[in-house]
Amino acid sequence: MQNEKLPVLTGLIVEESITLTLNELSCACSVHAERILDLVEEGILDPVDRNLGRWRFSGASLNRARTALRLQQDLGINLAGAALVLDMMDELEYLRAQLRQRGTGS
């Protein structure tokens, strides 16, 4: 594979119902598709549609992929460690939501 520069896409996907192709996700993360496939193999990302090899990813996958890649780049965490951190972040958000609900709903 040559050292080619990938386009850098900027912006924020607000709509979580939007889906991205493998190519769109890799471009949005400024990585080659192989890096996204590594994230799928590690269980960090889960394609919403795997039909005919045309994987599609949810809008939330973009944030999850970027976070995992940042963990690797900035902190030197391997993919298994990044998966664990992301799972812990998800659990923390769930618990915070439960606390907010109890604080306003009880």
Buried (B, 14 or more C-beta within 10 A) or exposed (E): EEEEEEEEEEEEBEEEEBBBBBEBBBBBBBBBBEBBBBBBEBEBBEBBEEEEEEBBBBBBBBBBBBBBBEBBEEEEBEBEBBBBBBEEEEEEEEEEEEEEEEEEEE
